[in-house]
């Protein structure tokens, strides 16, 4: 399918048929991932392919029980990875200086661009994908299941498989909410109202407010979905894990 | 062009014809960016479009003088952005808890998936793109030029325009360097030698060794291109800037 059409038709798919993805198709998706730009062509990322049911079951609670983890035929965990590069440097009598936060960011960027390539390639085959934002919340136990060595940190996870649901295109804020010409144009109160008005008046929002017993959508995010308490806790554990994985040695 | 073909044919383009990109084409590229998955559909990223020559000239030294910054007709800076979301929350009497490291990562992920969508859309039109890894090195002065408010941090930059060079496909390590089945399979010394052998014996590597007066490629990275000294310095300034932009208040 045309690249633009594939991109513009993206939906997150959370229900999958049990049918497997062929090795050939999966390999093409992984090759597509590997063609993404990486800093200095260092390729400081890795992709862990989980198809074994027991591994997916071990991952399931770490992604907060989202059933697609075990129902999707393939789970891909994209990792920031300086382990291989460091091994190579040591073996060549070169002293690597990548045990710091900047290098983690470099590696995380490599991993994320590769992930998006994989997703678009998968969708061009008619597969459905969903990102799991939970990866950064519980990076340490996920790393334990996947036996990630020092220098490797999971950054995002993608489940993929054949869609077993039809979902409409998700709404997006008007483009002026996201795009700024030349310099950042900060928002007036009226502009914020305007930008969020369609979303706030949608049927989905009405349902969310009822379900959560709250009077506006912002409160659903702040009080239910992404609370300060959770964010602060997971920030702490993520930073500790980055230190443990030797990305804070500067 | 077919999505897979577009992805597999990616090259980084660093020389551009002076021809502009039409508004219509640019808007489609930005719309493609906005279709990428974002955490909870919060869309906590922004894209700063630089076409004005004076702004591109101000950015040029912050990207270490890479001429494509002023020669490409369009420069896109992708930012992790909780500013808009926080403004909205405050205006709705909801107390946002996104001034922490986890939220920065969430927003950076949003920004990077959007960036890769933009790149693939641009390439499907025949445009050339190049990522500038320098964005995280000098995030603070870049933010100053682009007038980014608190809560906004530039994560990556993409230059785009009509290619004025033909470049071969960049080599990649064999897939087994990047892909692990089920769990991470760490590398033996022999495997490291094997994985890097083609790259180490390439004509490009021979040229780099001569240019740098070094005896192996790993040393080119460690001693010249990405030194510990630079990494440690830029780690410090990036972390300080994240604190300043209120992503370390947990």
Boltz contact constraints between the chains, C-beta under 6 A:
constraints:
  - contact:
      token1: [A, 1]
      token2: [B, 3]
      max_distance: 6.0
  - contact:
      token1: [A, 3]
      token2: [B, 1]
      max_distance: 6.0
  - contact:
      token1: [A, 3]
      token2: [B, 3]
      max_distance: 6.0
  - contact:
      token1: [A, 3]
      token2: [B, 6]
      max_distance: 6.0
  - contact:
      token1: [A, 3]
      token2: [B, 120]
      max_distance: 6.0
  - contact:
      token1: [A, 3]
      token2: [B, 124]
      max_distance: 6.0
  - contact:
      token1: [A, 4]
      token2: [B, 121]
      max_distance: 6.0
  - contact:
      token1: [A, 4]
      token2: [B, 124]
      max_distance: 6.0
  - contact:
      token1: [A, 6]
      token2: [B, 3]
      max_distance: 6.0
  - contact:
      token1: [A, 7]
      token2: [B, 32]
      max_distance: 6.0
  - contact:
      token1: [A, 7]
      token2: [B, 35]
      max_distance: 6.0
  - contact:
      token1: [A, 7]
      token2: [B, 117]
      max_distance: 6.0
  - contact:
      token1: [A, 7]
      token2: [B, 121]
      max_distance: 6.0
  - contact:
      token1: [A, 8]
      token2: [B, 35]
      max_distance: 6.0
  - contact:
      token1: [A, 10]
      token2: [B, 35]
      max_distance: 6.0
  - contact:
      token1: [A, 12]
      token2: [B, 37]
      max_distance: 6.0
  - contact:
      token1: [A, 30]
      token2: [B, 179]
      max_distance: 6.0
  - contact:
      token1: [A, 32]
      token2: [B, 7]
      max_distance: 6.0
  - contact:
      token1: [A, 34]
      token2: [B, 172]
      max_distance: 6.0
  - contact:
      token1: [A, 34]
      token2: [B, 178]
      max_distance: 6.0
  - contact:
      token1: [A, 35]
      token2: [B, 7]
      max_distance: 6.0
  - contact:
      token1: [A, 35]
      token2: [B, 8]
      max_distance: 6.0
  - contact:
      token1: [A, 35]
      token2: [B, 10]
      max_distance: 6.0
  - contact:
      token1: [A, 37]
      token2: [B, 12]
      max_distance: 6.0
  - contact:
      token1: [A, 37]
      token2: [B, 131]
      max_distance: 6.0
  - contact:
      token1: [A, 39]
      token2: [B, 133]
      max_distance: 6.0
  - contact:
      token1: [A, 40]
      token2: [B, 225]
      max_distance: 6.0
  - contact:
      token1: [A, 41]
      token2: [B, 170]
      max_distance: 6.0
  - contact:
      token1: [A, 43]
      token2: [B, 173]
      max_distance: 6.0
  - contact:
      token1: [A, 46]
      token2: [B, 178]
      max_distance: 6.0
  - contact:
      token1: [A, 47]
      token2: [B, 179]
      max_distance: 6.0
  - contact:
      token1: [A, 48]
      token2: [B, 180]
      max_distance: 6.0
  - contact:
      token1: [A, 49]
      token2: [B, 181]
      max_distance: 6.0
  - contact:
      token1: [A, 52]
      token2: [B, 182]
      max_distance: 6.0
  - contact:
      token1: [A, 55]
      token2: [B, 182]
      max_distance: 6.0
  - contact:
      token1: [A, 87]
      token2: [B, 187]
      max_distance: 6.0
  - contact:
      token1: [A, 87]
      token2: [B, 192]
      max_distance: 6.0
  - contact:
      token1: [A, 88]
      token2: [B, 192]
      max_distance: 6.0
  - contact:
      token1: [A, 88]
      token2: [B, 196]
      max_distance: 6.0
  - contact:
      token1: [A, 88]
      token2: [B, 218]
      max_distance: 6.0
  - contact:
      token1: [A, 89]
      token2: [B, 218]
      max_distance: 6.0
  - contact:
      token1: [A, 89]
      token2: [B, 222]
      max_distance: 6.0
  - contact:
      token1: [A, 91]
      token2: [B, 192]
      max_distance: 6.0
  - contact:
      token1: [A, 92]
      token2: [B, 216]
      max_distance: 6.0
  - contact:
      token1: [A, 92]
      token2: [B, 218]
      max_distance: 6.0
  - contact:
      token1: [A, 94]
      token2: [B, 218]
      max_distance: 6.0
  - contact:
      token1: [A, 94]
      token2: [B, 219]
      max_distance: 6.0
  - contact:
      token1: [A, 94]
      token2: [B, 222]
      max_distance: 6.0
  - contact:
      token1: [A, 95]
      token2: [B, 222]
      max_distance: 6.0
  - contact:
      token1: [A, 96]
      token2: [B, 222]
      max_distance: 6.0
  - contact:
      token1: [A, 97]
      token2: [B, 228]
      max_distance: 6.0
  - contact:
      token1: [A, 97]
      token2: [B, 231]
      max_distance: 6.0
  - contact:
      token1: [A, 100]
      token2: [B, 231]
      max_distance: 6.0
  - contact:
      token1: [A, 100]
      token2: [B, 232]
      max_distance: 6.0
  - contact:
      token1: [A, 100]
      token2: [B, 235]
      max_distance: 6.0
  - contact:
      token1: [A, 101]
      token2: [B, 235]
      max_distance: 6.0
  - contact:
      token1: [A, 101]
      token2: [B, 239]
      max_distance: 6.0
  - contact:
      token1: [A, 102]
      token2: [B, 231]
      max_distance: 6.0
  - contact:
      token1: [A, 102]
      token2: [B, 234]
      max_distance: 6.0
  - contact:
      token1: [A, 102]
      token2: [B, 235]
      max_distance: 6.0
  - contact:
      token1: [A, 102]
      token2: [B, 238]
      max_distance: 6.0
  - contact:
      token1: [A, 103]
      token2: [B, 231]
      max_distance: 6.0
  - contact:
      token1: [A, 105]
      token2: [B, 136]
      max_distance: 6.0
  - contact:
      token1: [A, 112]
      token2: [B, 109]
      max_distance: 6.0
  - contact:
      token1: [A, 112]
      token2: [B, 112]
      max_distance: 6.0
  - contact:
      token1: [A, 113]
      token2: [B, 116]
      max_distance: 6.0
  - contact:
      token1: [A, 116]
      token2: [B, 113]
      max_distance: 6.0
  - contact:
      token1: [A, 116]
      token2: [B, 116]
      max_distance: 6.0
  - contact:
      token1: [A, 117]
      token2: [B, 7]
      max_distance: 6.0
  - contact:
      token1: [A, 120]
      token2: [B, 3]
      max_distance: 6.0
  - contact:
      token1: [A, 121]
      token2: [B, 4]
      max_distance: 6.0
  - contact:
      token1: [A, 121]
      token2: [B, 7]
      max_distance: 6.0
  - contact:
      token1: [A, 124]
      token2: [B, 3]
      max_distance: 6.0
  - contact:
      token1: [A, 124]
      token2: [B, 4]
      max_distance: 6.0
  - contact:
      token1: [A, 131]
      token2: [B, 37]
      max_distance: 6.0
  - contact:
      token1: [A, 133]
      token2: [B, 39]
      max_distance: 6.0
  - contact:
      token1: [A, 136]
      token2: [B, 105]
      max_distance: 6.0
  - contact:
      token1: [A, 146]
      token2: [B, 183]
      max_distance: 6.0
  - contact:
      token1: [A, 146]
      token2: [B, 184]
      max_distance: 6.0
  - contact:
      token1: [A, 147]
      token2: [B, 183]
      max_distance: 6.0
  - contact:
      token1: [A, 147]
      token2: [B, 184]
      max_distance: 6.0
  - contact:
      token1: [A, 148]
      token2: [B, 184]
      max_distance: 6.0
  - contact:
      token1: [A, 149]
      token2: [B, 186]
      max_distance: 6.0
  - contact:
      token1: [A, 170]
      token2: [B, 41]
      max_distance: 6.0
  - contact:
      token1: [A, 172]
      token2: [B, 34]
      max_distance: 6.0
  - contact:
      token1: [A, 173]
      token2: [B, 43]
      max_distance: 6.0
  - contact:
      token1: [A, 178]
      token2: [B, 34]
      max_distance: 6.0
  - contact:
      token1: [A, 178]
      token2: [B, 46]
      max_distance: 6.0
  - contact:
      token1: [A, 179]
      token2: [B, 30]
      max_distance: 6.0
  - contact:
      token1: [A, 179]
      token2: [B, 47]
      max_distance: 6.0
  - contact:
      token1: [A, 180]
      token2: [B, 48]
      max_distance: 6.0
  - contact:
      token1: [A, 181]
      token2: [B, 49]
      max_distance: 6.0
  - contact:
      token1: [A, 182]
      token2: [B, 52]
      max_distance: 6.0
  - contact:
      token1: [A, 182]
      token2: [B, 55]
      max_distance: 6.0
  - contact:
      token1: [A, 183]
      token2: [B, 146]
      max_distance: 6.0
  - contact:
      token1: [A, 183]
      token2: [B, 147]
      max_distance: 6.0
  - contact:
      token1: [A, 184]
      token2: [B, 146]
      max_distance: 6.0
  - contact:
      token1: [A, 184]
      token2: [B, 147]
      max_distance: 6.0
  - contact:
      token1: [A, 184]
      token2: [B, 148]
      max_distance: 6.0
  - contact:
      token1: [A, 186]
      token2: [B, 149]
      max_distance: 6.0
  - contact:
      token1: [A, 187]
      token2: [B, 87]
      max_distance: 6.0
  - contact:
      token1: [A, 192]
      token2: [B, 87]
      max_distance: 6.0
  - contact:
      token1: [A, 192]
      token2: [B, 88]
      max_distance: 6.0
  - contact:
      token1: [A, 192]
      token2: [B, 91]
      max_distance: 6.0
  - contact:
      token1: [A, 196]
      token2: [B, 88]
      max_distance: 6.0
  - contact:
      token1: [A, 216]
      token2: [B, 92]
      max_distance: 6.0
  - contact:
      token1: [A, 218]
      token2: [B, 88]
      max_distance: 6.0
  - contact:
      token1: [A, 218]
      token2: [B, 89]
      max_distance: 6.0
  - contact:
      token1: [A, 218]
      token2: [B, 92]
      max_distance: 6.0
  - contact:
      token1: [A, 218]
      token2: [B, 94]
      max_distance: 6.0
  - contact:
      token1: [A, 219]
      token2: [B, 94]
      max_distance: 6.0
  - contact:
      token1: [A, 222]
      token2: [B, 89]
      max_distance: 6.0
  - contact:
      token1: [A, 222]
      token2: [B, 94]
      max_distance: 6.0
  - contact:
      token1: [A, 222]
      token2: [B, 95]
      max_distance: 6.0
  - contact:
      token1: [A, 222]
      token2: [B, 96]
      max_distance: 6.0
  - contact:
      token1: [A, 225]
      token2: [B, 40]
      max_distance: 6.0
  - contact:
      token1: [A, 227]
      token2: [B, 97]
      max_distance: 6.0
  - contact:
      token1: [A, 228]
      token2: [B, 97]
      max_distance: 6.0
  - contact:
      token1: [A, 231]
      token2: [B, 97]
      max_distance: 6.0
  - contact:
      token1: [A, 231]
      token2: [B, 100]
      max_distance: 6.0
  - contact:
      token1: [A, 231]
      token2: [B, 102]
      max_distance: 6.0
  - contact:
      token1: [A, 231]
      token2: [B, 103]
      max_distance: 6.0
  - contact:
      token1: [A, 232]
      token2: [B, 100]
      max_distance: 6.0
  - contact:
      token1: [A, 232]
      token2: [B, 250]
      max_distance: 6.0
  - contact:
      token1: [A, 234]
      token2: [B, 102]
      max_distance: 6.0
  - contact:
      token1: [A, 235]
      token2: [B, 100]
      max_distance: 6.0
  - contact:
      token1: [A, 235]
      token2: [B, 101]
      max_distance: 6.0
  - contact:
      token1: [A, 235]
      token2: [B, 102]
      max_distance: 6.0
  - contact:
      token1: [A, 235]
      token2: [B, 250]
      max_distance: 6.0
  - contact:
      token1: [A, 238]
      token2: [B, 102]
      max_distance: 6.0
  - contact:
      token1: [A, 239]
      token2: [B, 101]
      max_distance: 6.0
  - contact:
      token1: [A, 250]
      token2: [B, 232]
      max_distance: 6.0
  - contact:
      token1: [A, 250]
      token2: [B, 235]
      max_distance: 6.0
